[in-house]
Amino acid sequence: MTIVAWNVHVGQADIHRLIGDLRASGTKAQTRAIVLLLQEAKRTGGDVPRRAPRGARMAARIGPATGEARPFDIQTVARELDWSLVYVPSMRNGEPPVEATAADDRGAAILSSIPLTAPHAIELPVERQRRVAITARLAHRTSAGLPWSLDVVSVHLENRPGPGRGWFRAAAARTRQVEALLSALASAKTAGTGVVDDVPVVMGGDLNTWRGSREGALRLLRRAFPRGGSDVRPTFRRFRLDYLLGRLPDSVSITQRRLDDAYGSDHYPVVAEIDFGRQ
């Protein structure tokens, strides 16, 4: 199967073109499951209130200038592909332009060519903006007909500290969010939902770890999900912010790379190929 971690820049990334290239590539991804772990996915429509309550605080709007192509709505993309979708908004995407017919919000999503089950939302500690991580389970069969299961996690950590905190405290904010995430995953395990120890798991996301491997958040995640990749090229400007990390048995192989095309986003996708073999 193919798993992608990607910040889609509030829907400005071309998901269709990425999937087309994956299917046309030498990885033979057209015969495999494809799963996208997305951050800054955008939802537009009647489910989002046209106007926020008076006095409400909200995130600033991210989107194209008037007259440019509209961003991709994640629900529309899922319907067009006929794929399974889990989406949980983290925040309202500011106020819509005057000419807009609907408002939108943004958050994490999991988009999959095979069915997703056991969706689970984890609200992270609010450091500056509301952030919600999501998990879901995949189940299928190998080419030899043997069943396998995999839990996936999509997460987007805070990029800046909250009001009144110095920039140097942003790393500590991300560490607190990862500690809460890992604790929530453990609690979900004991409750019989979400990630469990005997099921392989892959976590993907925009970690906003500007200080790289020196950040406590990244060290914690690497201990929890020790299988990663050797491609360490930047994913946002000159920084490596986006990761795919796994907790997988030795019988499961994983190879990983950063793509050379950002597909309209401001982040490059990180792609992993996972082979369950005949185990």
C-alpha positions in Angstrom: 0.0 0.0 0.0 1.0 3.6 -0.4 0.6 6.2 2.4 1.1 9.9 2.0 1.6 12.6 4.6 0.8 16.0 3.2 -0.2 19.5 4.3 -2.5 20.6 1.5 -2.4 24.3 2.3 -6.1 24.7 3.0 -7.2 22.8 0.0 -4.9 24.5 -2.5 -3.1 21.3 -3.4 -4.2 19.2 -6.3 -5.0 15.8 -4.8 -6.3 14.4 -8.0 -3.0 15.0 -9.8 -1.0 13.5 -7.0 -3.1 10.3 -7.1 -2.8 10.1 -10.9 1.0 10.3 -10.7 1.1 7.7 -7.9 -1.0 5.3 -10.0 1.2 6.0 -13.1 4.5 5.6 -11.3 6.7 2.5 -11.2 5.5 1.7 -7.7 2.4 0.0 -9.3 0.3 1.9 -6.8 -2.7 1.5 -9.0 -2.9 -2.1 -7.7 -2.5 -1.1 -4.1 -4.4 0.7 -1.4 -3.6 4.5 -1.3 -4.1 6.4 1.9 -3.6 10.2 2.3 -3.0 11.6 5.8 -3.8 15.2 5.3 -3.4 18.4 7.2 -5.1 21.8 6.4 -7.8 20.0 4.5 -10.7 22.4 3.7 -14.4 21.9 3.9 -16.9 24.3 2.3 -20.6 24.3 2.5 -23.8 24.6 4.5 -22.3 22.6 7.4 -20.1 25.6 8.2 -22.0 28.6 9.5 -21.9 31.5 7.1 -21.1 34.0 9.9 -19.4 33.4 13.2 -21.0 34.7 16.4 -20.4 38.3 17.2 -17.2 38.7 19.2 -15.9 35.2 18.4 -12.2 34.7 18.0 -11.1 32.7 15.0 -8.0 31.8 12.9 -7.1 34.1 10.1 -8.3 33.1 6.6 -6.0 31.2 4.3 -7.0 31.0 0.7 -6.5 32.3 -2.8 -7.0 35.9 -3.9 -10.2 36.9 -5.5 -10.4 35.6 -9.1 -7.9 32.7 -8.5 -9.0 29.1 -8.7 -11.0 28.0 -5.6 -9.3 25.5 -3.3 -10.2 21.8 -3.4 -13.0 20.9 -0.9 -12.1 17.7 0.8 -15.7 16.3 0.8 -16.0 17.0 -3.0 -12.7 15.3 -3.7 -13.8 12.2 -1.7 -17.1 12.0 -3.7 -15.3 12.4 -7.0 -12.9 9.7 -6.2 -15.5 7.5 -4.4 -13.0 7.0 -1.6 -13.5 6.7 2.2 -13.0 9.9 4.2 -12.6 10.9 7.8 -12.5 14.6 8.3 -12.5 16.6 11.6 -12.3 20.4 11.5 -9.9 22.1 13.9 -10.9 25.7 13.2 -13.0 28.0 11.1 -11.0 29.3 8.1 -11.6 33.0 9.0 -14.4 35.0 7.5 -15.3 34.2 3.8 -14.9 36.8 1.1 -17.9 39.0 0.5 -18.4 37.3 -2.9 -18.3 33.8 -1.4 -21.5 31.8 -1.3 -20.4 29.6 1.7 -17.9 29.6 4.5 -15.2 27.0 5.2 -13.2 25.4 7.9 -10.0 23.4 8.0 -8.5 20.5 9.8 -7.1 17.0 9.5 -8.3 14.3 7.1 -7.7 10.7 6.2 -8.7 9.9 2.6 -8.4 6.2 1.5 -9.1 4.0 -1.5 -10.2 1.2 0.9 -12.8 1.6 3.7 -11.9 3.3 6.9 -13.3 2.1 10.2 -13.1 3.0 13.9 -12.6 6.8 13.4 -11.4 8.5 16.5 -10.8 12.3 17.2 -8.2 13.5 19.7 -8.3 17.2 20.7 -4.8 18.4 21.5 -4.0 20.9 24.2 -4.7 24.4 22.9 -1.5 26.3 22.7 -2.5 29.0 20.2 -5.0 27.4 17.8 -7.3 24.5 18.2 -5.8 21.3 16.8 -7.5 17.9 16.4 -5.6 14.7 15.5 -7.6 11.8 14.0 -7.1 8.0 13.7 -8.8 5.3 11.7 -8.3 1.6 10.9 -7.7 -0.1 7.6 -8.2 -3.8 6.9 -7.5 -5.7 3.7 -5.7 -8.7 2.3 -2.2 -9.3 0.9 -1.7 -10.4 -2.7 -1.5 -13.9 -1.2 -5.0 -13.5 0.3 -3.9 -13.1 4.0 -5.6 -10.5 6.1 -3.9 -7.5 7.6 -4.9 -4.5 9.7 -3.3 -1.1 10.1 -4.1 2.0 12.2 -3.3 5.4 10.8 -2.9 8.8 12.5 -3.0 12.2 10.9 -1.7 15.1 13.1 -0.9 18.8 12.8 1.1 20.3 15.7 1.2 23.9 16.7 3.5 26.1 14.6 3.8 29.1 17.0 3.4 29.6 20.8 0.3 31.1 22.3 -0.2 34.8 23.2 2.4 36.2 25.6 4.9 33.4 25.1 8.3 33.8 23.5 9.1 32.0 20.2 11.5 29.7 22.0 8.6 28.2 23.9 6.9 26.9 20.7 8.9 23.6 20.9 7.7 23.0 24.5 4.1 23.6 23.2 4.5 20.9 20.6 6.0 18.5 23.2 2.9 19.0 25.4 0.7 18.2 22.4 2.6 15.0 21.6 2.5 13.9 25.2 -1.3 14.4 25.2 -1.6 12.6 21.8 0.3 9.5 23.0 -1.6 9.5 26.3 -4.9 9.7 24.4 -3.9 6.8 22.0 -3.0 4.7 25.1 -6.4 5.5 26.6 -8.2 4.7 23.4 -6.4 1.3 23.4 -7.6 0.4 26.9 -11.2 1.5 25.9 -11.1 -0.8 22.9 -11.0 2.0 20.3 -8.3 3.6 18.3 -4.7 2.5 18.1 -3.8 -0.8 19.9 -0.5 -2.5 20.5 -1.0 -5.6 18.4 -2.0 -3.7 15.3 0.7 -1.9 13.1 0.3 1.8 13.0 1.6 4.6 10.8 1.5 8.3 12.0 1.8 11.1 9.4 1.7 14.8 9.8 3.0 18.3 9.7 4.9 18.4 13.0 6.1 22.0 12.7 9.4 20.9 14.3 11.5 23.9 13.2 14.4 22.8 15.3 14.5 19.3 13.7 15.7 16.3 15.7 16.5 18.6 18.7 12.8 18.9 19.4 11.3 16.9 22.2 8.1 16.3 20.2 10.0 14.6 17.4 12.0 12.5 19.8 8.9 11.3 21.6 7.2 10.4 18.4 10.2 8.5 17.1 10.3 6.4 20.3 6.6 5.6 19.9 6.9 5.0 16.2 10.5 3.9 15.5 10.2 3.0 11.8 10.9 6.0 9.5 12.8 6.9 6.4 16.2 8.0 5.3 15.0 10.8 2.9 15.5 13.9 5.1 15.1 16.6 2.5 13.2 19.8 3.4 9.4 19.6 3.0 8.7 23.3 3.7 11.2 25.9 2.4 14.5 24.8 4.0 12.8 22.9 6.9 11.9 19.3 7.3 8.5 19.6 9.0 6.5 16.6 7.6 7.0 13.0 8.6 5.7 9.5 8.3 6.6 7.3 11.2 5.5 3.7 12.0 5.3 1.0 14.6 5.5 -2.0 12.4 6.6 -5.7 12.9 9.9 -6.7 11.3 8.0 -8.7 8.7 6.5 -5.5 7.2 8.8 -3.5 5.0 8.5 0.3 4.6 10.4 2.6 2.1 9.9 6.3 2.2 10.7 9.4 0.1 9.8 13.0 -0.4 8.3 13.9 -3.7 9.8 16.5 -6.0 6.5 18.2 -6.8 4.5 20.1 -4.2 1.3 19.8 -6.4 0.2 23.4 -5.6 0.8 23.2 -1.8 3.5 25.0 0.1 4.6 21.6 1.5 6.0 18.6 -0.4 4.3 15.2 0.1 6.1 12.5 2.0 5.3 9.0 0.5 5.8 5.6 2.1 5.4 2.2 0.4 4.4 -0.5 2.8 4.5 -4.2 2.0 2.9 -6.7 4.3 4.5 -9.6 2.4 3.2 -13.1 3.0 3.3 -12.9 6.8 
